[in-house]
Amino acid sequence: MIPTFTVQDIFVMMQTLNTKTLIGFSNPFEHLTKYEIEREWEKTYKKLHKLNLIDLVDKEIKLEENFGDALWIMSRTNMVVEIIKDGTQKSYFYFSKDHVVECKENDDGEFTLYVHGTPDY
């Protein structure tokens, strides 16, 4: 099963990498209290831990390698393309030298991350 992520999940993951903004997403916590934000973070970390995507080792958060690479590309790239297919299906593509991360919005408003290789020229 491929995991899906809410906008809140994605925002928490980006904040873990000290990303201030992410192209394609606005801050879902903008109007929440500090307590509510902490609860969202805790819920997201529990979800990711259950999916074996993060772990706490020696008081540091460790990301599963491929998952971490995808997040790093999303948080650091300066090349992003938004594609809307048939007026409803939306994907963001985040480009790096070696990979393209697709963040595809699903029918339920959650997102699925796919990592693709870069095209051969």
Accessible surface in RSA format (square Angstrom, percent):
REM  Atomic radii and reference values for relative SASA: ProtOr
REM  Chains: A
REM  Algorithm: Lee & Richards
REM  Probe-radius: 1.40
REM  Slices: 20
REM RES _ NUM      All-atoms   Total-Side   Main-Chain    Non-polar    All polar
REM                ABS   REL    ABS   REL    ABS   REL    ABS   REL    ABS   REL
RES MET A   1   215.93 111.8 131.83  87.2  84.10 200.2 107.58  91.5 108.34 143.5
RES ILE A   2    99.68  56.7  87.25  65.0  12.43  29.9  88.36  63.6  11.32  30.7
RES PRO A   3    33.78  24.6  32.04  29.2   1.74   6.3  33.37  27.5   0.41   2.6
RES THR A   4    43.41  30.9  39.78  40.3   3.63   8.7  23.73  31.9  19.69  29.8
RES PHE A   5     3.55   1.8   3.55   2.2   0.00   0.0   3.55   2.2   0.00   0.0
RES THR A   6    38.75  27.6  38.21  38.7   0.54   1.3  36.56  49.1   2.19   3.3
RES VAL A   7    44.76  29.5  42.99  38.9   1.77   4.3  42.99  37.4   1.77   4.8
RES GLN A   8    63.52  35.5  63.52  46.4   0.00   0.0   6.44  13.7  57.08  43.3
RES ASP A   9     5.65   4.0   5.65   5.6   0.00   0.0   0.00   0.0   5.65   5.6
RES ILE A  10     0.83   0.5   0.83   0.6   0.00   0.0   0.83   0.6   0.00   0.0
RES PHE A  11    25.13  12.6  23.96  14.8   1.17   3.1  24.88  15.1   0.26   0.7
RES VAL A  12     0.13   0.1   0.13   0.1   0.00   0.0   0.13   0.1   0.00   0.0
RES MET A  13     4.08   2.1   1.99   1.3   2.10   5.0   3.91   3.3   0.17   0.2
RES MET A  14     2.11   1.1   2.11   1.4   0.00   0.0   2.11   1.8   0.00   0.0
RES GLN A  15    50.38  28.2  41.89  30.6   8.49  20.2   3.26   6.9  47.12  35.7
RES THR A  16    39.74  28.3  16.41  16.6  23.33  55.6  21.20  28.5  18.54  28.0
RES LEU A  17    27.34  15.2  22.04  15.8   5.31  13.3  25.79  18.1   1.55   4.2
RES ASN A  18   113.43  78.2  99.28  95.9  14.15  34.1  20.73  49.9  92.70  89.6
RES THR A  19     7.17   5.1   4.31   4.4   2.87   6.8   6.56   8.8   0.62   0.9
RES LYS A  20   166.14  81.1 147.71  90.6  18.43  43.9 106.35  95.7  59.78  63.7
RES THR A  21   113.80  80.9  98.05  99.4  15.75  37.5  72.62  97.5  41.18  62.2
RES LEU A  22    11.91   6.6   5.90   4.2   6.01  15.1   7.32   5.1   4.59  12.4
RES ILE A  23   100.11  57.0  91.67  68.3   8.44  20.3  98.51  70.9   1.59   4.3
RES GLY A  24    36.60  45.1   0.00   N/A  36.60  45.1  13.55  37.2  23.05  51.6
RES PHE A  25    29.22  14.6   6.25   3.9  22.97  59.8  11.68   7.1  17.55  50.2
RES SER A  26    92.87  78.5  79.83 106.5  13.03  30.0  50.87 108.3  41.99  58.8
RES ASN A  27    64.24  44.3  48.15  46.5  16.09  38.7  13.58  32.7  50.66  49.0
RES PRO A  28    39.77  29.0   8.12   7.4  31.65 115.0  20.64  17.0  19.13 118.9
RES PHE A  29     8.02   4.0   5.28   3.3   2.73   7.1   5.28   3.2   2.73   7.8
RES GLU A  30   120.64  69.3  92.37  69.9  28.27  67.3  30.66  59.3  89.98  73.5
RES HIS A  31   168.20  91.9 133.53  92.8  34.67  88.7 101.93 105.0  66.28  77.1
RES LEU A  32    66.20  36.9  49.71  35.6  16.49  41.5  50.55  35.5  15.65  42.1
RES THR A  33    79.43  56.5  71.68  72.7   7.75  18.5  76.55 102.8   2.88   4.4
RES LYS A  34   160.53  78.3 150.37  92.3  10.15  24.2  95.25  85.7  65.28  69.5
RES TYR A  35   143.08  66.8 139.70  79.5   3.38   8.8 103.80  78.0  39.28  48.4
RES GLU A  36    66.46  38.2  64.56  48.8   1.90   4.5  17.37  33.6  49.09  40.1
RES ILE A  37    50.92  29.0  50.92  37.9   0.00   0.0  50.92  36.7   0.00   0.0
RES GLU A  38    91.62  52.6  85.41  64.6   6.20  14.8  41.23  79.7  50.39  41.1
RES ARG A  39   139.54  58.6 133.62  68.1   5.92  14.1  30.98  42.3 108.56  65.8
RES GLU A  40    38.86  22.3  38.00  28.7   0.86   2.0   2.71   5.2  36.15  29.5
RES TRP A  41    69.75  28.0  69.75  33.8   0.00   0.0  67.35  35.9   2.40   3.9
RES GLU A  42    93.91  53.9  87.97  66.6   5.94  14.1  34.05  65.9  59.86  48.9
RES LYS A  43   126.65  61.8 120.68  74.0   5.97  14.2  82.10  73.9  44.55  47.5
RES THR A  44     0.68   0.5   0.33   0.3   0.35   0.8   0.35   0.5   0.33   0.5
RES TYR A  45    45.87  21.4  44.89  25.5   0.98   2.6  42.52  32.0   3.35   4.1
RES LYS A  46   134.01  65.4 125.20  76.8   8.82  21.0  86.19  77.6  47.82  50.9
RES LYS A  47    62.89  30.7  55.59  34.1   7.31  17.4  54.23  48.8   8.67   9.2
RES LEU A  48     1.50   0.8   1.50   1.1   0.00   0.0   1.50   1.1   0.00   0.0
RES HIS A  49    98.54  53.9  96.36  67.0   2.18   5.6  61.68  63.6  36.86  42.9
RES LYS A  50   175.71  85.7 150.16  92.1  25.55  60.8 100.72  90.7  74.99  79.9
RES LEU A  51    60.04  33.4  41.47  29.7  18.58  46.7  45.35  31.8  14.70  39.6
RES ASN A  52   120.56  83.1 105.19 101.7  15.37  37.0  28.79  69.3  91.77  88.7
RES LEU A  53    21.95  12.2  21.61  15.5   0.33   0.8  21.95  15.4   0.00   0.0
RES ILE A  54    14.41   8.2   9.71   7.2   4.70  11.3  11.87   8.5   2.54   6.9
RES ASP A  55    68.68  48.1  65.80  65.5   2.88   6.8  20.01  47.1  48.66  48.5
RES LEU A  56   121.24  67.5  98.78  70.7  22.47  56.5  98.84  69.4  22.40  60.3
RES VAL A  57    63.50  41.8  60.38  54.7   3.12   7.5  63.40  55.1   0.09   0.3
RES ASP A  58   132.62  92.9 101.63 101.2  30.99  73.3  38.26  90.0  94.36  94.1
RES LYS A  59   193.78  94.5 164.97 101.2  28.81  68.6 109.85  98.9  83.93  89.4
RES GLU A  60   101.73  58.4  97.67  73.9   4.07   9.7  32.20  62.3  69.53  56.8
RES ILE A  61    71.40  40.6  46.15  34.4  25.25  60.9  46.15  33.2  25.25  68.5
RES LYS A  62    97.92  47.8  94.52  58.0   3.39   8.1  54.71  49.2  43.20  46.0
RES LEU A  63    49.42  27.5  24.44  17.5  24.98  62.8  25.34  17.8  24.08  64.8
RES GLU A  64    68.51  39.3  55.50  42.0  13.01  31.0  41.33  79.9  27.18  22.2
RES GLU A  65   132.57  76.1 120.48  91.1  12.10  28.8  44.55  86.2  88.02  71.9
RES ASN A  66   102.63  70.8  99.38  96.0   3.25   7.8  24.56  59.1  78.06  75.5
RES PHE A  67    15.04   7.5   9.35   5.8   5.69  14.8  14.48   8.8   0.56   1.6
RES GLY A  68    12.11  14.9   0.00   N/A  12.11  14.9   9.50  26.1   2.60   5.8
RES ASP A  69    75.70  53.0  73.24  72.9   2.45   5.8  22.40  52.7  53.30  53.2
RES ALA A  70     3.47   3.2   3.06   4.7   0.41   0.9   3.34   4.7   0.13   0.4
RES LEU A  71     1.06   0.6   1.06   0.8   0.00   0.0   1.06   0.7   0.00   0.0
RES TRP A  72   129.72  52.1 129.72  62.8   0.00   0.0 106.01  56.5  23.71  38.5
RES ILE A  73    19.30  11.0  15.60  11.6   3.70   8.9  19.30  13.9   0.00   0.0
RES MET A  74     4.48   2.3   0.28   0.2   4.20  10.0   0.28   0.2   4.20   5.6
RES SER A  75    15.77  13.3   0.00   0.0  15.77  36.3   0.24   0.5  15.52  21.7
RES ARG A  76   107.57  45.2  78.55  40.0  29.02  69.1  45.92  62.8  61.66  37.4
RES THR A  77    27.95  19.9   3.32   3.4  24.63  58.7  11.21  15.1  16.74  25.3
RES ASN A  78   146.35 100.9 114.35 110.5  32.00  77.1  38.15  91.8 108.20 104.6
RES MET A  79   111.69  57.8 108.59  71.9   3.10   7.4  78.35  66.6  33.34  44.2
RES VAL A  80    34.58  22.8   4.45   4.0  30.13  72.6   4.45   3.9  30.13  81.7
RES VAL A  81    57.43  37.8  54.06  48.9   3.37   8.1  57.43  49.9   0.00   0.0
RES GLU A  82    87.95  50.5  60.53  45.8  27.43  65.3  15.12  29.3  72.83  59.5
RES ILE A  83    87.37  49.7  83.92  62.5   3.44   8.3  86.47  62.3   0.90   2.4
RES ILE A  84   101.09  57.5  71.67  53.4  29.43  70.9  71.67  51.6  29.43  79.9
RES LYS A  85   125.18  61.1 120.79  74.1   4.39  10.5  70.55  63.5  54.63  58.2
RES ASP A  86   122.45  85.8  81.90  81.5  40.55  95.9  37.34  87.9  85.10  84.9
RES GLY A  87    66.64  82.2   0.00   N/A  66.64  82.2  32.54  89.3  34.10  76.4
RES THR A  88   113.90  81.0  83.41  84.6  30.49  72.7  76.27 102.4  37.63  56.9
RES GLN A  89    78.55  43.9  74.13  54.2   4.42  10.5  20.24  43.1  58.32  44.2
RES LYS A  90    57.17  27.9  56.27  34.5   0.91   2.2  11.59  10.4  45.58  48.6
RES SER A  91    12.16  10.3  11.79  15.7   0.37   0.8   4.43   9.4   7.73  10.8
RES TYR A  92    16.12   7.5  16.12   9.2   0.00   0.0   6.03   4.5  10.09  12.4
RES PHE A  93    39.50  19.8  39.50  24.5   0.00   0.0  39.50  23.9   0.00   0.0
RES TYR A  94     0.46   0.2   0.46   0.3   0.00   0.0   0.46   0.3   0.00   0.0
RES PHE A  95    59.40  29.7  54.03  33.5   5.37  14.0  54.07  32.8   5.33  15.2
RES SER A  96    42.56  36.0  23.04  30.7  19.52  45.0  32.15  68.5  10.41  14.6
RES LYS A  97   186.71  91.1 155.41  95.4  31.31  74.5 110.36  99.3  76.36  81.3
RES ASP A  98    87.86  61.5  78.15  77.8   9.70  22.9  18.29  43.0  69.57  69.4
RES HIS A  99    77.19  42.2  77.19  53.7   0.00   0.0  39.56  40.8  37.63  43.8
RES VAL A 100     9.44   6.2   9.44   8.5   0.00   0.0   9.44   8.2   0.00   0.0
RES VAL A 101     0.00   0.0   0.00   0.0   0.00   0.0   0.00   0.0   0.00   0.0
RES GLU A 102    24.28  13.9  24.28  18.4   0.00   0.0   0.00   0.0  24.28  19.8
RES CYS A 103     0.02   0.0   0.00   0.0   0.02   0.0   0.00   0.0   0.02   0.0
RES LYS A 104    72.25  35.2  72.25  44.3   0.00   0.0  21.18  19.1  51.07  54.4
RES GLU A 105    52.61  30.2  45.01  34.1   7.60  18.1   8.02  15.5  44.59  36.4
RES ASN A 106    40.25  27.8  28.88  27.9  11.37  27.4  21.32  51.3  18.93  18.3
RES ASP A 107   157.82 110.5 116.70 116.2  41.12  97.2  44.56 104.9 113.26 113.0
RES ASP A 108   106.09  74.3  68.27  68.0  37.81  89.4  50.04 117.8  56.04  55.9
RES GLY A 109    33.36  41.1   0.00   N/A  33.36  41.1  23.33  64.0  10.03  22.5
RES GLU A 110    44.71  25.7  44.71  33.8   0.00   0.0   9.89  19.1  34.82  28.4
RES PHE A 111     9.28   4.6   9.28   5.7   0.00   0.0   9.28   5.6   0.00   0.0
RES THR A 112     6.07   4.3   6.07   6.2   0.00   0.0   1.86   2.5   4.21   6.4
RES LEU A 113    24.45  13.6   8.97   6.4  15.48  38.9   9.00   6.3  15.46  41.6
RES TYR A 114    73.64  34.4  69.47  39.5   4.17  10.8  47.10  35.4  26.54  32.7
RES VAL A 115    74.35  48.9  42.57  38.5  31.77  76.6  42.57  37.0  31.77  86.2
RES HIS A 116    75.33  41.2  69.92  48.6   5.41  13.9  52.92  54.5  22.41  26.1
RES GLY A 117    54.63  67.4   0.00   N/A  54.63  67.4  28.43  78.0  26.21  58.7
RES THR A 118    48.59  34.6  32.35  32.8  16.25  38.7  11.39  15.3  37.20  56.2
RES PRO A 119    84.29  61.4  67.87  61.9  16.42  59.7  80.06  66.1   4.23  26.3
RES ASP A 120   145.96 102.2 113.71 113.2  32.25  76.3  37.86  89.1 108.10 107.8
RES TYR A 121   245.06 114.4 168.52  95.9  76.54 199.2 161.65 121.5  83.40 102.8
END  Absolute sums over single chains surface
CHAIN  1 A     8344.9       6800.9       1544.1       4500.8       3844.1
END  Absolute sums over all chains
TOTAL          8344.9       6800.9       1544.1       4500.8       3844.1
